[in-house]
């Protein structure tokens, strides 16, 4: 039983893969907060929490989560921007309270990874931060510029490779449909190039779902951005999978996705392509809209 439930500062978001993880908030909001497809952190002005606040939350975590949990996710959107010294101090305290931890993860921007020295990144990794969740969204520079991602494809490649060099598990996120109908082919080709260049440990796929009040939602309403159809979304994913030459685990671990996939590349490529082909065939023989796309 939690004795003081309102004293613990829960992060508002975490990746689906961290559903069973303990959540520890070390910052508030997003320091970038300009992406056209996202409005998650608009109401959370960016701020660093004090070390005293973070340690107090860590000390309370056994009451909140119990003592048997062994995974932790650090929120909010880019914990890696904290100094190496601060992150090491946080991690050391976390492992003192939970000596059985097996995984500690965080979101990170690729450009934040690039700003840190490889030595600092290795120190953070050795202190116990094991995995970085990095948003690619698209490998097309035109699409990245349009959605104000704040990084080029080559910068994301560099950040992904550097995270691997430092010893982190690298989890890269792709957003199907982010180029709209207007730039779907450039989105596919660029994304294949970037993923092949990084060869991340995990490739996690999302499907663009316009968030109310986001810029993309406004563009759709104005007619300057055409949302891809379910058929085109599956075709995008099929082309990406077909073009990959990686040793990654490929997952659709989000409710926005149409065709469920979870496989290891290259071993499971043919099985995944067959599932996507089934989805393409279904969409071509049925009038599938976004209200009823969960057909598999």
C-alpha positions in Angstrom: 0.0 0.0 0.0 1.4 3.4 -1.0 1.4 5.7 2.1 1.7 9.0 0.2 0.4 8.5 -3.4 0.6 12.2 -4.4 4.2 12.7 -3.4 5.6 10.4 -6.1 6.1 12.2 -9.5 5.0 9.8 -12.2 6.1 10.4 -15.8 3.1 10.9 -18.1 4.4 8.7 -20.9 6.6 5.7 -21.5 7.2 3.3 -24.5 4.9 0.3 -24.7 7.8 -2.0 -24.2 8.2 -0.4 -20.7 4.7 -1.3 -19.6 6.0 -3.5 -16.8 8.8 -1.1 -15.8 9.0 1.1 -12.8 8.8 4.8 -13.9 11.2 7.4 -12.5 10.8 11.0 -13.6 14.1 12.9 -13.8 13.0 15.8 -16.0 9.7 17.4 -16.9 8.6 17.8 -20.5 10.6 17.9 -23.7 13.5 20.2 -24.3 12.8 20.3 -28.0 9.0 20.2 -28.1 8.6 21.3 -31.7 7.7 18.1 -33.6 4.7 18.7 -35.8 3.3 15.2 -35.1 3.5 15.3 -31.3 1.7 17.3 -28.6 2.4 15.0 -25.7 4.5 17.4 -23.7 3.0 20.7 -24.8 1.5 21.3 -21.3 4.7 20.4 -19.5 7.3 23.2 -19.6 10.7 21.6 -19.7 12.5 21.5 -16.3 15.2 19.5 -14.6 14.3 18.0 -11.3 16.7 18.5 -8.4 18.9 15.6 -7.3 17.1 15.7 -3.9 13.7 15.3 -5.6 14.9 12.4 -7.7 16.5 10.6 -4.8 13.4 11.1 -2.7 11.3 9.5 -5.5 13.8 6.6 -5.7 13.5 6.1 -2.0 9.7 5.9 -2.3 9.7 3.5 -5.3 9.6 0.3 -3.2 6.3 1.6 -1.7 4.9 2.5 -5.1 6.1 -0.5 -7.1 7.1 -3.2 -4.6 10.5 -4.7 -4.3 10.5 -7.3 -7.0 10.3 -5.1 -10.2 13.6 -5.2 -12.1 13.1 -2.7 -15.0 13.1 1.1 -14.8 12.3 3.7 -17.4 13.6 7.3 -16.9 11.2 10.0 -17.9 10.3 12.4 -19.4 11.4 12.7 -23.1 15.2 13.0 -23.1 16.9 12.1 -19.8 20.3 11.8 -21.5 20.6 15.6 -21.6 21.4 15.5 -17.9 25.2 15.6 -17.2 27.1 12.4 -17.0 27.8 13.1 -13.3 24.2 13.6 -12.5 23.0 10.5 -14.4 25.7 8.4 -12.7 24.6 9.7 -9.2 20.9 8.9 -10.1 21.8 5.4 -11.4 24.0 4.6 -8.4 21.2 5.5 -6.0 18.7 3.6 -8.0 20.8 0.4 -8.0 21.4 0.8 -4.2 17.7 0.8 -3.6 17.0 -2.0 -6.2 20.2 -4.1 -6.4 18.5 -6.7 -8.6 17.8 -4.3 -11.5 18.3 -5.9 -15.0 17.4 -3.0 -17.3 17.2 0.8 -17.0 16.1 2.7 -20.1 15.4 6.2 -21.4 14.3 8.2 -24.4 17.1 10.1 -26.1 17.4 12.5 -29.0 20.1 11.4 -31.5 21.6 15.0 -31.4 21.8 14.7 -27.6 23.8 11.5 -27.9 26.1 13.3 -30.4 26.8 16.2 -28.0 28.1 13.8 -25.3 31.6 12.5 -25.5 32.0 8.8 -26.0 33.8 8.6 -22.7 30.8 10.1 -20.9 28.4 7.8 -22.6 30.4 4.8 -21.6 30.5 6.0 -18.0 26.7 6.3 -18.1 26.4 2.9 -19.6 28.7 1.3 -17.0 26.7 3.0 -14.2 23.7 1.0 -15.4 21.7 2.8 -18.1 21.2 0.0 -20.6 18.9 1.0 -23.4 18.2 4.2 -25.4 14.9 4.8 -27.2 15.7 7.1 -30.2 13.1 8.5 -32.5 13.9 8.4 -36.2 10.3 8.7 -37.5 11.6 9.0 -41.1 14.9 8.7 -42.9 13.9 11.4 -45.4 15.5 14.7 -44.8 12.5 16.4 -46.6 10.1 14.7 -44.2 12.2 15.4 -41.1 12.4 19.1 -42.0 8.7 19.3 -42.7 7.8 17.8 -39.3 10.5 19.9 -37.5 12.3 16.9 -36.0 15.3 19.0 -35.5 17.8 16.5 -36.9 18.9 15.3 -40.3 19.0 11.6 -41.3 22.8 11.6 -41.2 22.7 13.1 -37.7 20.4 10.4 -36.5 22.6 7.7 -38.1 25.6 9.2 -36.2 23.7 9.3 -32.9 22.5 5.7 -33.3 25.9 4.4 -34.1 27.5 6.3 -31.2 25.0 4.9 -28.8 25.9 1.4 -30.0 29.6 2.2 -29.7 29.0 3.2 -26.1 27.5 -0.1 -25.4 23.8 0.8 -25.2 21.0 -1.3 -26.7 19.7 1.0 -29.5 16.0 1.1 -30.1 14.9 3.1 -33.1 11.4 4.3 -33.8 9.8 4.6 -37.2 6.5 6.4 -37.9 4.5 5.0 -40.8 2.6 7.6 -42.8 4.7 10.6 -41.5 5.4 11.8 -45.0 1.7 11.7 -46.0 0.7 10.6 -49.4 2.8 13.4 -50.8 6.2 12.0 -49.6 5.5 8.3 -49.0 8.1 7.0 -51.4 10.9 9.3 -50.1 9.9 8.3 -46.6 10.3 4.6 -47.4 13.6 4.9 -49.3 15.2 7.2 -46.7 14.1 5.1 -43.8 15.6 1.9 -45.3 18.9 3.7 -45.8 19.1 5.0 -42.2 18.0 1.7 -40.6 20.6 -0.2 -42.6 23.3 2.2 -41.7 22.5 2.0 -37.9 21.6 -1.7 -37.7 19.9 -1.0 -34.3 19.2 -3.7 -31.8 15.4 -2.9 -32.0 13.3 -1.3 -34.8 9.9 -0.3 -33.4 7.1 0.8 -35.7 4.3 3.2 -35.1 1.5 4.4 -37.4 0.8 8.1 -37.6 -2.3 8.9 -35.6 -2.9 12.7 -35.8 -3.2 14.0 -32.3 -5.8 16.7 -31.8 -4.2 20.2 -31.9 -1.0 18.9 -33.3 0.4 20.7 -36.4 -0.2 17.6 -38.6 -3.9 17.5 -37.5 -4.1 21.2 -38.6 -2.4 20.4 -41.9 -4.8 17.6 -42.6 -7.8 19.9 -41.9 -6.3 22.6 -44.2 -5.6 20.1 -47.0 -1.9 20.5 -47.1 -1.1 17.0 -45.8 -2.9 13.9 -47.0 -3.2 11.1 -44.5 -2.1 7.8 -46.0 -4.7 5.1 -46.3 -4.4 1.8 -44.4 -3.3 0.1 -47.6 -0.5 2.6 -48.2 0.6 2.3 -44.6 1.0 -1.4 -44.9 2.8 -1.0 -48.3 5.2 1.5 -46.6 6.0 -1.1 -44.0 6.4 -3.9 -46.5 8.8 -1.9 -48.6 10.8 -1.0 -45.5 11.0 -4.6 -44.3 11.9 -5.9 -47.8 14.7 -3.3 -48.0 16.3 -4.0 -44.7 19.7 -5.7 -44.3 20.0 -5.6 -40.5 20.3 -7.9 -37.6 17.6 -6.2 -35.6 14.5 -7.3 -33.8 11.5 -5.7 -35.6 8.4 -5.0 -33.7 4.9 -3.5 -34.1 4.3 -3.1 -30.4 1.8 -0.3 -30.5 -2.0 -0.2 -30.8 -1.7 2.2 -33.8 -0.3 -0.5 -36.0 -2.4 -2.5 -38.5 -0.5 -5.8 -39.0 1.0 -7.2 -35.8 4.7 -8.1 -36.3 7.5 -9.3 -34.0 10.5 -11.0 -35.6 14.2 -11.2 -35.8 15.9 -10.0 -39.0 17.0 -11.5 -41.3 15.7 -14.9 -40.0 12.0 -13.9 -39.9 11.9 -11.6 -42.9 9.9 -13.9 -45.2 7.4 -14.6 -42.5 6.9 -10.9 -41.8 6.6 -10.1 -45.5 4.0 -12.8 -45.9 2.0 -11.2 -43.0 2.2 -7.8 -44.7 1.2 -9.2 -48.1 -1.9 -10.7 -46.4 -2.7 -7.2 -45.1 -2.2 -5.6 -48.5 -4.4 -8.3 -50.1 -7.1 -7.7 -47.5 -7.1 -4.0 -48.0 -7.3 -4.4 -51.7 -10.4 -6.6 -51.5 -12.2 -4.8 -48.7 -13.0 -1.2 -48.1 -10.8 -0.8 -45.0 -10.9 2.5 -43.2 -9.1 3.6 -40.0 -12.2 3.0 -38.0 -12.0 -0.8 -38.7 -8.4 -1.5 -39.6 -7.9 -4.0 -36.8 -8.7 -7.0 -39.1 -6.0 -9.4 -38.1 
